[in-house]
Amino acid sequence: MALIQCPECNKDISDQAVACPQCAHPIKAVTIEATGKRWKGIQLICALFIIIGAFWAASNTQGGPAFGGILVAVGLIGFIVARLGAWWGHG
Ligand SMILES: [Zn+2]
């Protein structure tokens, strides 16, 4: 648990607080935004997996299509999980 500054009244408050006890400014919204950014980062990584996998599958590397297909599948699953996670965080 850490102390953060209320963006409204600059009072030190817990980062676990739903709202500032001083001015009732909502705090949790900031946390949810940060969570969304983390999921977006995961989505970006998964998108890279899909792109690299697609290129790998298209290349003539030995075992390329199979390995590329696995990369695309992992990327797709991760992407869906990240989408669900972001949605859950905003829920
Ligand atoms: Zn405040």
PDB file of the backbone (N, CA, C, O) and the ligand in Angstrom, with CONECT records:
HET     ZN  A 101       1
ATOM      1  N   MET A   1       0.847  -1.199   0.000  1.00  0.00           N
ATOM      2  CA  MET A   1       0.000   0.000   0.000  1.00  0.00           C
ATOM      3  C   MET A   1       0.878   1.244   0.000  1.00  0.00           C
ATOM      4  O   MET A   1       1.781   1.374   0.827  1.00  0.00           O
ATOM      5  N   ALA A   2       0.621   2.126  -0.898  1.00  0.00           N
ATOM      6  CA  ALA A   2       1.425   3.335  -1.024  1.00  0.00           C
ATOM      7  C   ALA A   2       0.521   4.567  -0.945  1.00  0.00           C
ATOM      8  O   ALA A   2      -0.684   4.510  -1.188  1.00  0.00           O
ATOM      9  N   LEU A   3       1.158   5.666  -0.599  1.00  0.00           N
ATOM     10  CA  LEU A   3       0.413   6.920  -0.559  1.00  0.00           C
ATOM     11  C   LEU A   3       0.587   7.648  -1.884  1.00  0.00           C
ATOM     12  O   LEU A   3       1.691   7.754  -2.419  1.00  0.00           O
ATOM     13  N   ILE A   4      -0.525   8.143  -2.394  1.00  0.00           N
ATOM     14  CA  ILE A   4      -0.467   8.956  -3.607  1.00  0.00           C
ATOM     15  C   ILE A   4      -1.116  10.297  -3.306  1.00  0.00           C
ATOM     16  O   ILE A   4      -1.810  10.458  -2.302  1.00  0.00           O
ATOM     17  N   GLN A   5      -0.880  11.247  -4.186  1.00  0.00           N
ATOM     18  CA  GLN A   5      -1.480  12.566  -3.996  1.00  0.00           C
ATOM     19  C   GLN A   5      -2.790  12.648  -4.742  1.00  0.00           C
ATOM     20  O   GLN A   5      -2.879  12.259  -5.907  1.00  0.00           O
ATOM     21  N   CYS A   6      -3.805  13.153  -4.074  1.00  0.00           N
ATOM     22  CA  CYS A   6      -5.090  13.374  -4.732  1.00  0.00           C
ATOM     23  C   CYS A   6      -4.893  14.411  -5.833  1.00  0.00           C
ATOM     24  O   CYS A   6      -4.365  15.492  -5.570  1.00  0.00           O
ATOM     25  N   PRO A   7      -5.308  14.102  -7.065  1.00  0.00           N
ATOM     26  CA  PRO A   7      -5.118  15.061  -8.159  1.00  0.00           C
ATOM     27  C   PRO A   7      -5.991  16.309  -7.999  1.00  0.00           C
ATOM     28  O   PRO A   7      -5.776  17.317  -8.672  1.00  0.00           O
ATOM     29  N   GLU A   8      -6.980  16.228  -7.099  1.00  0.00           N
ATOM     30  CA  GLU A   8      -7.912  17.348  -6.931  1.00  0.00           C
ATOM     31  C   GLU A   8      -7.471  18.298  -5.813  1.00  0.00           C
ATOM     32  O   GLU A   8      -7.413  19.512  -6.012  1.00  0.00           O
ATOM     33  N   CYS A   9      -7.157  17.735  -4.621  1.00  0.00           N
ATOM     34  CA  CYS A   9      -6.828  18.599  -3.473  1.00  0.00           C
ATOM     35  C   CYS A   9      -5.400  18.404  -2.987  1.00  0.00           C
ATOM     36  O   CYS A   9      -4.997  19.035  -2.010  1.00  0.00           O
ATOM     37  N   ASN A  10      -4.601  17.521  -3.662  1.00  0.00           N
ATOM     38  CA  ASN A  10      -3.186  17.292  -3.346  1.00  0.00           C
ATOM     39  C   ASN A  10      -2.951  16.718  -1.958  1.00  0.00           C
ATOM     40  O   ASN A  10      -1.826  16.768  -1.461  1.00  0.00           O
ATOM     41  N   LYS A  11      -3.970  16.179  -1.326  1.00  0.00           N
ATOM     42  CA  LYS A  11      -3.809  15.547  -0.022  1.00  0.00           C
ATOM     43  C   LYS A  11      -3.257  14.137  -0.222  1.00  0.00           C
ATOM     44  O   LYS A  11      -3.624  13.459  -1.182  1.00  0.00           O
ATOM     45  N   ASP A  12      -2.364  13.684   0.693  1.00  0.00           N
ATOM     46  CA  ASP A  12      -1.830  12.324   0.621  1.00  0.00           C
ATOM     47  C   ASP A  12      -2.907  11.326   1.009  1.00  0.00           C
ATOM     48  O   ASP A  12      -3.478  11.408   2.096  1.00  0.00           O
ATOM     49  N   ILE A  13      -3.181  10.387   0.118  1.00  0.00           N
ATOM     50  CA  ILE A  13      -4.211   9.380   0.380  1.00  0.00           C
ATOM     51  C   ILE A  13      -3.689   8.017  -0.064  1.00  0.00           C
ATOM     52  O   ILE A  13      -2.715   7.931  -0.813  1.00  0.00           O
ATOM     53  N   SER A  14      -4.341   6.956   0.401  1.00  0.00           N
ATOM     54  CA  SER A  14      -3.953   5.597   0.025  1.00  0.00           C
ATOM     55  C   SER A  14      -4.297   5.343  -1.432  1.00  0.00           C
ATOM     56  O   SER A  14      -5.342   5.773  -1.919  1.00  0.00           O
ATOM     57  N   ASP A  15      -3.398   4.631  -2.130  1.00  0.00           N
ATOM     58  CA  ASP A  15      -3.691   4.289  -3.527  1.00  0.00           C
ATOM     59  C   ASP A  15      -4.774   3.211  -3.613  1.00  0.00           C
ATOM     60  O   ASP A  15      -5.261   2.900  -4.700  1.00  0.00           O
ATOM     61  N   GLN A  16      -5.146   2.648  -2.468  1.00  0.00           N
ATOM     62  CA  GLN A  16      -6.213   1.645  -2.434  1.00  0.00           C
ATOM     63  C   GLN A  16      -7.580   2.297  -2.268  1.00  0.00           C
ATOM     64  O   GLN A  16      -8.609   1.638  -2.424  1.00  0.00           O
ATOM     65  N   ALA A  17      -7.591   3.591  -1.952  1.00  0.00           N
ATOM     66  CA  ALA A  17      -8.854   4.280  -1.704  1.00  0.00           C
ATOM     67  C   ALA A  17      -9.673   4.374  -2.990  1.00  0.00           C
ATOM     68  O   ALA A  17      -9.129   4.612  -4.069  1.00  0.00           O
ATOM     69  N   VAL A  18     -10.969   4.185  -2.865  1.00  0.00           N
ATOM     70  CA  VAL A  18     -11.861   4.303  -4.023  1.00  0.00           C
ATOM     71  C   VAL A  18     -12.020   5.772  -4.390  1.00  0.00           C
ATOM     72  O   VAL A  18     -12.088   6.141  -5.563  1.00  0.00           O
ATOM     73  N   ALA A  19     -12.077   6.611  -3.333  1.00  0.00           N
ATOM     74  CA  ALA A  19     -12.208   8.049  -3.559  1.00  0.00           C
ATOM     75  C   ALA A  19     -11.438   8.781  -2.479  1.00  0.00           C
ATOM     76  O   ALA A  19     -11.203   8.228  -1.405  1.00  0.00           O
ATOM     77  N   CYS A  20     -11.042  10.016  -2.747  1.00  0.00           N
ATOM     78  CA  CYS A  20     -10.321  10.825  -1.775  1.00  0.00           C
ATOM     79  C   CYS A  20     -11.229  11.110  -0.571  1.00  0.00           C
ATOM     80  O   CYS A  20     -12.352  11.585  -0.741  1.00  0.00           O
ATOM     81  N   PRO A  21     -10.744  10.818   0.649  1.00  0.00           N
ATOM     82  CA  PRO A  21     -11.594  11.069   1.825  1.00  0.00           C
ATOM     83  C   PRO A  21     -11.799  12.558   2.087  1.00  0.00           C
ATOM     84  O   PRO A  21     -12.724  12.949   2.800  1.00  0.00           O
ATOM     85  N   GLN A  22     -10.933  13.384   1.508  1.00  0.00           N
ATOM     86  CA  GLN A  22     -11.003  14.834   1.731  1.00  0.00           C
ATOM     87  C   GLN A  22     -12.034  15.500   0.809  1.00  0.00           C
ATOM     88  O   GLN A  22     -12.883  16.268   1.263  1.00  0.00           O
ATOM     89  N   CYS A  23     -11.945  15.194  -0.495  1.00  0.00           N
ATOM     90  CA  CYS A  23     -12.790  15.909  -1.450  1.00  0.00           C
ATOM     91  C   CYS A  23     -13.657  14.967  -2.284  1.00  0.00           C
ATOM     92  O   CYS A  23     -14.385  15.412  -3.171  1.00  0.00           O
ATOM     93  N   ALA A  24     -13.578  13.635  -1.992  1.00  0.00           N
ATOM     94  CA  ALA A  24     -14.395  12.637  -2.670  1.00  0.00           C
ATOM     95  C   ALA A  24     -14.073  12.486  -4.152  1.00  0.00           C
ATOM     96  O   ALA A  24     -14.873  11.948  -4.917  1.00  0.00           O
ATOM     97  N   HIS A  25     -12.889  12.967  -4.553  1.00  0.00           N
ATOM     98  CA  HIS A  25     -12.463  12.785  -5.935  1.00  0.00           C
ATOM     99  C   HIS A  25     -12.206  11.291  -6.185  1.00  0.00           C
ATOM    100  O   HIS A  25     -11.464  10.677  -5.419  1.00  0.00           O
ATOM    101  N   PRO A  26     -12.792  10.685  -7.228  1.00  0.00           N
ATOM    102  CA  PRO A  26     -12.599   9.244  -7.451  1.00  0.00           C
ATOM    103  C   PRO A  26     -11.151   8.913  -7.780  1.00  0.00           C
ATOM    104  O   PRO A  26     -10.538   9.556  -8.633  1.00  0.00           O
ATOM    105  N   ILE A  27     -10.594   7.889  -7.089  1.00  0.00           N
ATOM    106  CA  ILE A  27      -9.189   7.510  -7.268  1.00  0.00           C
ATOM    107  C   ILE A  27      -9.076   6.243  -8.109  1.00  0.00           C
ATOM    108  O   ILE A  27      -8.151   6.101  -8.908  1.00  0.00           O
ATOM    109  N   LYS A  28     -10.015   5.330  -7.925  1.00  0.00           N
ATOM    110  CA  LYS A  28      -9.942   4.025  -8.586  1.00  0.00           C
ATOM    111  C   LYS A  28      -9.866   4.141 -10.107  1.00  0.00           C
ATOM    112  O   LYS A  28      -9.278   3.285 -10.767  1.00  0.00           O
ATOM    113  N   ALA A  29     -10.453   5.189 -10.657  1.00  0.00           N
ATOM    114  CA  ALA A  29     -10.446   5.373 -12.105  1.00  0.00           C
ATOM    115  C   ALA A  29      -9.016   5.398 -12.628  1.00  0.00           C
ATOM    116  O   ALA A  29      -8.736   4.891 -13.714  1.00  0.00           O
ATOM    117  N   VAL A  30      -8.108   5.995 -11.845  1.00  0.00           N
ATOM    118  CA  VAL A  30      -6.696   6.087 -12.242  1.00  0.00           C
ATOM    119  C   VAL A  30      -6.102   4.684 -12.305  1.00  0.00           C
ATOM    120  O   VAL A  30      -5.379   4.349 -13.243  1.00  0.00           O
ATOM    121  N   THR A  31      -6.417   3.858 -11.288  1.00  0.00           N
ATOM    122  CA  THR A  31      -5.905   2.495 -11.226  1.00  0.00           C
ATOM    123  C   THR A  31      -6.411   1.684 -12.416  1.00  0.00           C
ATOM    124  O   THR A  31      -5.653   0.933 -13.029  1.00  0.00           O
ATOM    125  N   ILE A  32      -7.693   1.840 -12.740  1.00  0.00           N
ATOM    126  CA  ILE A  32      -8.296   1.097 -13.849  1.00  0.00           C
ATOM    127  C   ILE A  32      -7.604   1.489 -15.159  1.00  0.00           C
ATOM    128  O   ILE A  32      -7.370   0.643 -16.022  1.00  0.00           O
ATOM    129  N   GLU A  33      -7.282   2.770 -15.297  1.00  0.00           N
ATOM    130  CA  GLU A  33      -6.597   3.238 -16.503  1.00  0.00           C
ATOM    131  C   GLU A  33      -5.235   2.572 -16.627  1.00  0.00           C
ATOM    132  O   GLU A  33      -4.838   2.155 -17.715  1.00  0.00           O
ATOM    133  N   ALA A  34      -4.515   2.474 -15.500  1.00  0.00           N
ATOM    134  CA  ALA A  34      -3.197   1.840 -15.511  1.00  0.00           C
ATOM    135  C   ALA A  34      -3.328   0.366 -15.884  1.00  0.00           C
ATOM    136  O   ALA A  34      -2.504  -0.164 -16.628  1.00  0.00           O
ATOM    137  N   THR A  35      -4.363  -0.294 -15.366  1.00  0.00           N
ATOM    138  CA  THR A  35      -4.608  -1.695 -15.691  1.00  0.00           C
ATOM    139  C   THR A  35      -4.849  -1.840 -17.186  1.00  0.00           C
ATOM    140  O   THR A  35      -4.338  -2.767 -17.814  1.00  0.00           O
ATOM    141  N   GLY A  36      -5.626  -0.923 -17.756  1.00  0.00           N
ATOM    142  CA  GLY A  36      -5.910  -0.952 -19.189  1.00  0.00           C
ATOM    143  C   GLY A  36      -4.645  -0.848 -20.012  1.00  0.00           C
ATOM    144  O   GLY A  36      -4.508  -1.501 -21.046  1.00  0.00           O
ATOM    145  N   LYS A  37      -3.704  -0.008 -19.538  1.00  0.00           N
ATOM    146  CA  LYS A  37      -2.442   0.176 -20.253  1.00  0.00           C
ATOM    147  C   LYS A  37      -1.632  -1.119 -20.239  1.00  0.00           C
ATOM    148  O   LYS A  37      -0.994  -1.470 -21.231  1.00  0.00           O
ATOM    149  N   ARG A  38      -1.665  -1.836 -19.090  1.00  0.00           N
ATOM    150  CA  ARG A  38      -0.929  -3.086 -18.986  1.00  0.00           C
ATOM    151  C   ARG A  38      -1.484  -4.104 -19.987  1.00  0.00           C
ATOM    152  O   ARG A  38      -0.727  -4.792 -20.672  1.00  0.00           O
ATOM    153  N   TRP A  39      -2.819  -4.189 -20.061  1.00  0.00           N
ATOM    154  CA  TRP A  39      -3.451  -5.117 -21.004  1.00  0.00           C
ATOM    155  C   TRP A  39      -3.137  -4.721 -22.436  1.00  0.00           C
ATOM    156  O   TRP A  39      -2.948  -5.578 -23.299  1.00  0.00           O
ATOM    157  N   LYS A  40      -3.080  -3.413 -22.685  1.00  0.00           N
ATOM    158  CA  LYS A  40      -2.743  -2.948 -24.038  1.00  0.00           C
ATOM    159  C   LYS A  40      -1.335  -3.385 -24.404  1.00  0.00           C
ATOM    160  O   LYS A  40      -1.070  -3.739 -25.553  1.00  0.00           O
ATOM    161  N   GLY A  41      -0.414  -3.363 -23.414  1.00  0.00           N
ATOM    162  CA  GLY A  41       0.951  -3.822 -23.639  1.00  0.00           C
ATOM    163  C   GLY A  41       0.980  -5.291 -24.015  1.00  0.00           C
ATOM    164  O   GLY A  41       1.714  -5.699 -24.915  1.00  0.00           O
ATOM    165  N   ILE A  42       0.164  -6.095 -23.307  1.00  0.00           N
ATOM    166  CA  ILE A  42       0.077  -7.529 -23.600  1.00  0.00           C
ATOM    167  C   ILE A  42      -0.493  -7.721 -25.007  1.00  0.00           C
ATOM    168  O   ILE A  42      -0.015  -8.568 -25.763  1.00  0.00           O
ATOM    169  N   GLN A  43      -1.513  -6.937 -25.356  1.00  0.00           N
ATOM    170  CA  GLN A  43      -2.099  -7.037 -26.695  1.00  0.00           C
ATOM    171  C   GLN A  43      -1.060  -6.746 -27.766  1.00  0.00           C
ATOM    172  O   GLN A  43      -1.023  -7.399 -28.809  1.00  0.00           O
ATOM    173  N   LEU A  44      -0.210  -5.749 -27.494  1.00  0.00           N
ATOM    174  CA  LEU A  44       0.834  -5.369 -28.451  1.00  0.00           C
ATOM    175  C   LEU A  44       1.808  -6.529 -28.650  1.00  0.00           C
ATOM    176  O   LEU A  44       2.180  -6.844 -29.780  1.00  0.00           O
ATOM    177  N   ILE A  45       2.223  -7.165 -27.542  1.00  0.00           N
ATOM    178  CA  ILE A  45       3.146  -8.300 -27.609  1.00  0.00           C
ATOM    179  C   ILE A  45       2.512  -9.439 -28.402  1.00  0.00           C
ATOM    180  O   ILE A  45       3.167 -10.069 -29.233  1.00  0.00           O
ATOM    181  N   CYS A  46       1.218  -9.698 -28.135  1.00  0.00           N
ATOM    182  CA  CYS A  46       0.511 -10.782 -28.833  1.00  0.00           C
ATOM    183  C   CYS A  46       0.383 -10.477 -30.319  1.00  0.00           C
ATOM    184  O   CYS A  46       0.493 -11.372 -31.156  1.00  0.00           O
ATOM    185  N   ALA A  47       0.150  -9.202 -30.642  1.00  0.00           N
ATOM    186  CA  ALA A  47       0.066  -8.809 -32.048  1.00  0.00           C
ATOM    187  C   ALA A  47       1.398  -9.075 -32.742  1.00  0.00           C
ATOM    188  O   ALA A  47       1.434  -9.510 -33.893  1.00  0.00           O
ATOM    189  N   LEU A  48       2.511  -8.806 -32.017  1.00  0.00           N
ATOM    190  CA  LEU A  48       3.845  -9.079 -32.560  1.00  0.00           C
ATOM    191  C   LEU A  48       4.026 -10.580 -32.808  1.00  0.00           C
ATOM    192  O   LEU A  48       4.591 -10.992 -33.821  1.00  0.00           O
ATOM    193  N   PHE A  49       3.530 -11.396 -31.851  1.00  0.00           N
ATOM    194  CA  PHE A  49       3.592 -12.861 -31.992  1.00  0.00           C
ATOM    195  C   PHE A  49       2.899 -13.268 -33.292  1.00  0.00           C
ATOM    196  O   PHE A  49       3.431 -14.065 -34.066  1.00  0.00           O
ATOM    197  N   ILE A  50       1.696 -12.708 -33.524  1.00  0.00           N
ATOM    198  CA  ILE A  50       0.901 -13.070 -34.705  1.00  0.00           C
ATOM    199  C   ILE A  50       1.649 -12.677 -35.978  1.00  0.00           C
ATOM    200  O   ILE A  50       1.720 -13.451 -36.933  1.00  0.00           O
ATOM    201  N   ILE A  51       2.209 -11.452 -35.980  1.00  0.00           N
ATOM    202  CA  ILE A  51       2.917 -10.961 -37.176  1.00  0.00           C
ATOM    203  C   ILE A  51       4.166 -11.809 -37.442  1.00  0.00           C
ATOM    204  O   ILE A  51       4.404 -12.246 -38.567  1.00  0.00           O
ATOM    205  N   ILE A  52       4.967 -12.035 -36.376  1.00  0.00           N
ATOM    206  CA  ILE A  52       6.194 -12.834 -36.530  1.00  0.00           C
ATOM    207  C   ILE A  52       5.824 -14.252 -36.970  1.00  0.00           C
ATOM    208  O   ILE A  52       6.472 -14.825 -37.845  1.00  0.00           O
ATOM    209  N   GLY A  53       4.770 -14.818 -36.352  1.00  0.00           N
ATOM    210  CA  GLY A  53       4.319 -16.169 -36.699  1.00  0.00           C
ATOM    211  C   GLY A  53       3.904 -16.273 -38.154  1.00  0.00           C
ATOM    212  O   GLY A  53       4.214 -17.254 -38.830  1.00  0.00           O
ATOM    213  N   ALA A  54       3.189 -15.240 -38.641  1.00  0.00           N
ATOM    214  CA  ALA A  54       2.722 -15.231 -40.029  1.00  0.00           C
ATOM    215  C   ALA A  54       3.911 -15.191 -40.987  1.00  0.00           C
ATOM    216  O   ALA A  54       3.939 -15.904 -41.990  1.00  0.00           O
ATOM    217  N   PHE A  55       4.909 -14.331 -40.659  1.00  0.00           N
ATOM    218  CA  PHE A  55       6.103 -14.243 -41.502  1.00  0.00           C
ATOM    219  C   PHE A  55       6.879 -15.556 -41.467  1.00  0.00           C
ATOM    220  O   PHE A  55       7.388 -16.032 -42.482  1.00  0.00           O
ATOM    221  N   TRP A  56       6.952 -16.126 -40.254  1.00  0.00           N
ATOM    222  CA  TRP A  56       7.684 -17.390 -40.065  1.00  0.00           C
ATOM    223  C   TRP A  56       7.034 -18.491 -40.899  1.00  0.00           C
ATOM    224  O   TRP A  56       7.716 -19.266 -41.570  1.00  0.00           O
ATOM    225  N   ALA A  57       5.707 -18.544 -40.845  1.00  0.00           N
ATOM    226  CA  ALA A  57       4.972 -19.570 -41.588  1.00  0.00           C
ATOM    227  C   ALA A  57       5.161 -19.388 -43.087  1.00  0.00           C
ATOM    228  O   ALA A  57       5.224 -20.366 -43.831  1.00  0.00           O
ATOM    229  N   ALA A  58       5.252 -18.137 -43.530  1.00  0.00           N
ATOM    230  CA  ALA A  58       5.395 -17.849 -44.961  1.00  0.00           C
ATOM    231  C   ALA A  58       6.812 -18.116 -45.445  1.00  0.00           C
ATOM    232  O   ALA A  58       7.030 -18.327 -46.638  1.00  0.00           O
ATOM    233  N   SER A  59       7.788 -18.108 -44.522  1.00  0.00           N
ATOM    234  CA  SER A  59       9.171 -18.342 -44.913  1.00  0.00           C
ATOM    235  C   SER A  59       9.390 -19.819 -45.214  1.00  0.00           C
ATOM    236  O   SER A  59       8.566 -20.667 -44.870  1.00  0.00           O
ATOM    237  N   ASN A  60      10.499 -20.107 -45.852  1.00  0.00           N
ATOM    238  CA  ASN A  60      10.781 -21.490 -46.241  1.00  0.00           C
ATOM    239  C   ASN A  60      11.684 -22.197 -45.235  1.00  0.00           C
ATOM    240  O   ASN A  60      12.311 -23.206 -45.555  1.00  0.00           O
ATOM    241  N   THR A  61      11.746 -21.655 -44.007  1.00  0.00           N
ATOM    242  CA  THR A  61      12.543 -22.286 -42.958  1.00  0.00           C
ATOM    243  C   THR A  61      11.999 -23.684 -42.685  1.00  0.00           C
ATOM    244  O   THR A  61      10.793 -23.924 -42.737  1.00  0.00           O
ATOM    245  N   GLN A  62      12.923 -24.600 -42.391  1.00  0.00           N
ATOM    246  CA  GLN A  62      12.497 -25.966 -42.107  1.00  0.00           C
ATOM    247  C   GLN A  62      11.599 -25.971 -40.869  1.00  0.00           C
ATOM    248  O   GLN A  62      11.960 -25.420 -39.829  1.00  0.00           O
ATOM    249  N   GLY A  63      10.433 -26.594 -40.987  1.00  0.00           N
ATOM    250  CA  GLY A  63       9.481 -26.607 -39.880  1.00  0.00           C
ATOM    251  C   GLY A  63       8.835 -25.257 -39.656  1.00  0.00           C
ATOM    252  O   GLY A  63       8.141 -25.060 -38.658  1.00  0.00           O
ATOM    253  N   GLY A  64       9.053 -24.320 -40.569  1.00  0.00           N
ATOM    254  CA  GLY A  64       8.527 -22.958 -40.441  1.00  0.00           C
ATOM    255  C   GLY A  64       7.024 -22.880 -40.288  1.00  0.00           C
ATOM    256  O   GLY A  64       6.530 -22.275 -39.337  1.00  0.00           O
ATOM    257  N   PRO A  65       6.271 -23.497 -41.229  1.00  0.00           N
ATOM    258  CA  PRO A  65       4.802 -23.368 -41.150  1.00  0.00           C
ATOM    259  C   PRO A  65       4.235 -23.841 -39.818  1.00  0.00           C
ATOM    260  O   PRO A  65       3.338 -23.199 -39.271  1.00  0.00           O
ATOM    261  N   ALA A  66       4.745 -24.962 -39.280  1.00  0.00           N
ATOM    262  CA  ALA A  66       4.224 -25.493 -38.017  1.00  0.00           C
ATOM    263  C   ALA A  66       4.547 -24.544 -36.870  1.00  0.00           C
ATOM    264  O   ALA A  66       3.674 -24.207 -36.069  1.00  0.00           O
ATOM    265  N   PHE A  67       5.817 -24.111 -36.793  1.00  0.00           N
ATOM    266  CA  PHE A  67       6.237 -23.221 -35.716  1.00  0.00           C
ATOM    267  C   PHE A  67       5.533 -21.867 -35.830  1.00  0.00           C
ATOM    268  O   PHE A  67       5.105 -21.288 -34.832  1.00  0.00           O
ATOM    269  N   GLY A  68       5.420 -21.373 -37.072  1.00  0.00           N
ATOM    270  CA  GLY A  68       4.722 -20.106 -37.298  1.00  0.00           C
ATOM    271  C   GLY A  68       3.268 -20.203 -36.867  1.00  0.00           C
ATOM    272  O   GLY A  68       2.716 -19.276 -36.275  1.00  0.00           O
ATOM    273  N   GLY A  69       2.653 -21.353 -37.176  1.00  0.00           N
ATOM    274  CA  GLY A  69       1.254 -21.564 -36.791  1.00  0.00           C
ATOM    275  C   GLY A  69       1.079 -21.538 -35.287  1.00  0.00           C
ATOM    276  O   GLY A  69       0.104 -20.986 -34.778  1.00  0.00           O
ATOM    277  N   ILE A  70       2.040 -22.144 -34.562  1.00  0.00           N
ATOM    278  CA  ILE A  70       1.984 -22.139 -33.092  1.00  0.00           C
ATOM    279  C   ILE A  70       2.102 -20.709 -32.575  1.00  0.00           C
ATOM    280  O   ILE A  70       1.371 -20.314 -31.667  1.00  0.00           O
ATOM    281  N   LEU A  71       3.023 -19.930 -33.151  1.00  0.00           N
ATOM    282  CA  LEU A  71       3.207 -18.529 -32.737  1.00  0.00           C
ATOM    283  C   LEU A  71       1.917 -17.738 -32.943  1.00  0.00           C
ATOM    284  O   LEU A  71       1.507 -16.973 -32.070  1.00  0.00           O
ATOM    285  N   VAL A  72       1.275 -17.927 -34.110  1.00  0.00           N
ATOM    286  CA  VAL A  72       0.027 -17.216 -34.416  1.00  0.00           C
ATOM    287  C   VAL A  72      -1.058 -17.626 -33.417  1.00  0.00           C
ATOM    288  O   VAL A  72      -1.801 -16.781 -32.919  1.00  0.00           O
ATOM    289  N   ALA A  73      -1.143 -18.949 -33.126  1.00  0.00           N
ATOM    290  CA  ALA A  73      -2.164 -19.445 -32.200  1.00  0.00           C
ATOM    291  C   ALA A  73      -1.952 -18.867 -30.805  1.00  0.00           C
ATOM    292  O   ALA A  73      -2.901 -18.414 -30.164  1.00  0.00           O
ATOM    293  N   VAL A  74      -0.686 -18.883 -30.330  1.00  0.00           N
ATOM    294  CA  VAL A  74      -0.373 -18.334 -28.996  1.00  0.00           C
ATOM    295  C   VAL A  74      -0.724 -16.842 -28.964  1.00  0.00           C
ATOM    296  O   VAL A  74      -1.314 -16.350 -28.002  1.00  0.00           O
ATOM    297  N   GLY A  75      -0.347 -16.133 -30.035  1.00  0.00           N
ATOM    298  CA  GLY A  75      -0.633 -14.700 -30.109  1.00  0.00           C
ATOM    299  C   GLY A  75      -2.123 -14.420 -30.078  1.00  0.00           C
ATOM    300  O   GLY A  75      -2.571 -13.496 -29.399  1.00  0.00           O
ATOM    301  N   LEU A  76      -2.902 -15.223 -30.818  1.00  0.00           N
ATOM    302  CA  LEU A  76      -4.353 -15.038 -30.871  1.00  0.00           C
ATOM    303  C   LEU A  76      -4.985 -15.279 -29.504  1.00  0.00           C
ATOM    304  O   LEU A  76      -5.823 -14.502 -29.046  1.00  0.00           O
ATOM    305  N   ILE A  77      -4.563 -16.385 -28.852  1.00  0.00           N
ATOM    306  CA  ILE A  77      -5.123 -16.712 -27.532  1.00  0.00           C
ATOM    307  C   ILE A  77      -4.778 -15.609 -26.538  1.00  0.00           C
ATOM    308  O   ILE A  77      -5.635 -15.141 -25.788  1.00  0.00           O
ATOM    309  N   GLY A  78      -3.500 -15.200 -26.543  1.00  0.00           N
ATOM    310  CA  GLY A  78      -3.064 -14.132 -25.640  1.00  0.00           C
ATOM    311  C   GLY A  78      -3.819 -12.843 -25.902  1.00  0.00           C
ATOM    312  O   GLY A  78      -4.185 -12.132 -24.966  1.00  0.00           O
ATOM    313  N   PHE A  79      -4.052 -12.539 -27.174  1.00  0.00           N
ATOM    314  CA  PHE A  79      -4.754 -11.319 -27.551  1.00  0.00           C
ATOM    315  C   PHE A  79      -6.180 -11.332 -27.005  1.00  0.00           C
ATOM    316  O   PHE A  79      -6.660 -10.335 -26.465  1.00  0.00           O
ATOM    317  N   ILE A  80      -6.852 -12.483 -27.157  1.00  0.00           N
ATOM    318  CA  ILE A  80      -8.232 -12.618 -26.660  1.00  0.00           C
ATOM    319  C   ILE A  80      -8.258 -12.489 -25.138  1.00  0.00           C
ATOM    320  O   ILE A  80      -9.125 -11.817 -24.579  1.00  0.00           O
ATOM    321  N   VAL A  81      -7.281 -13.154 -24.457  1.00  0.00           N
ATOM    322  CA  VAL A  81      -7.204 -13.085 -22.991  1.00  0.00           C
ATOM    323  C   VAL A  81      -6.989 -11.627 -22.554  1.00  0.00           C
ATOM    324  O   VAL A  81      -7.604 -11.163 -21.594  1.00  0.00           O
ATOM    325  N   ALA A  82      -6.097 -10.905 -23.280  1.00  0.00           N
ATOM    326  CA  ALA A  82      -5.817  -9.513 -22.935  1.00  0.00           C
ATOM    327  C   ALA A  82      -7.053  -8.646 -23.148  1.00  0.00           C
ATOM    328  O   ALA A  82      -7.327  -7.740 -22.361  1.00  0.00           O
ATOM    329  N   ARG A  83      -7.808  -8.934 -24.230  1.00  0.00           N
ATOM    330  CA  ARG A  83      -9.045  -8.182 -24.490  1.00  0.00           C
ATOM    331  C   ARG A  83     -10.033  -8.395 -23.358  1.00  0.00           C
ATOM    332  O   ARG A  83     -10.647  -7.453 -22.857  1.00  0.00           O
ATOM    333  N   LEU A  84     -10.176  -9.682 -22.957  1.00  0.00           N
ATOM    334  CA  LEU A  84     -11.093 -10.020 -21.865  1.00  0.00           C
ATOM    335  C   LEU A  84     -10.618  -9.373 -20.564  1.00  0.00           C
ATOM    336  O   LEU A  84     -11.421  -8.852 -19.790  1.00  0.00           O
ATOM    337  N   GLY A  85      -9.295  -9.413 -20.334  1.00  0.00           N
ATOM    338  CA  GLY A  85      -8.724  -8.826 -19.122  1.00  0.00           C
ATOM    339  C   GLY A  85      -8.970  -7.330 -19.054  1.00  0.00           C
ATOM    340  O   GLY A  85      -9.320  -6.803 -17.998  1.00  0.00           O
ATOM    341  N   ALA A  86      -8.788  -6.645 -20.173  1.00  0.00           N
ATOM    342  CA  ALA A  86      -9.022  -5.204 -20.230  1.00  0.00           C
ATOM    343  C   ALA A  86     -10.495  -4.916 -19.976  1.00  0.00           C
ATOM    344  O   ALA A  86     -10.838  -3.980 -19.255  1.00  0.00           O
ATOM    345  N   TRP A  87     -11.369  -5.735 -20.580  1.00  0.00           N
ATOM    346  CA  TRP A  87     -12.802  -5.557 -20.394  1.00  0.00           C
ATOM    347  C   TRP A  87     -13.178  -5.796 -18.934  1.00  0.00           C
ATOM    348  O   TRP A  87     -13.986  -5.065 -18.361  1.00  0.00           O
ATOM    349  N   TRP A  88     -12.574  -6.840 -18.337  1.00  0.00           N
ATOM    350  CA  TRP A  88     -12.832  -7.178 -16.932  1.00  0.00           C
ATOM    351  C   TRP A  88     -12.388  -6.029 -16.024  1.00  0.00           C
ATOM    352  O   TRP A  88     -13.085  -5.668 -15.076  1.00  0.00           O
ATOM    353  N   GLY A  89     -11.203  -5.454 -16.332  1.00  0.00           N
ATOM    354  CA  GLY A  89     -10.681  -4.359 -15.533  1.00  0.00           C
ATOM    355  C   GLY A  89     -11.579  -3.138 -15.575  1.00  0.00           C
ATOM    356  O   GLY A  89     -11.700  -2.409 -14.591  1.00  0.00           O
ATOM    357  N   HIS A  90     -12.216  -2.918 -16.734  1.00  0.00           N
ATOM    358  CA  HIS A  90     -13.098  -1.756 -16.869  1.00  0.00           C
ATOM    359  C   HIS A  90     -14.477  -2.026 -16.292  1.00  0.00           C
ATOM    360  O   HIS A  90     -15.201  -1.113 -15.895  1.00  0.00           O
ATOM    361  N   GLY A  91     -14.832  -3.365 -16.256  1.00  0.00           N
ATOM    362  CA  GLY A  91     -16.154  -3.787 -15.827  1.00  0.00           C
ATOM    363  C   GLY A  91     -16.656  -3.004 -14.630  1.00  0.00           C
ATOM    364  O   GLY A  91     -17.763  -3.250 -14.152  1.00  0.00           O
TER     365      GLY A  91
HETATM  366 ZN    ZN A 101      -8.911  15.057  -2.715  1.00  0.00          ZN2+
END
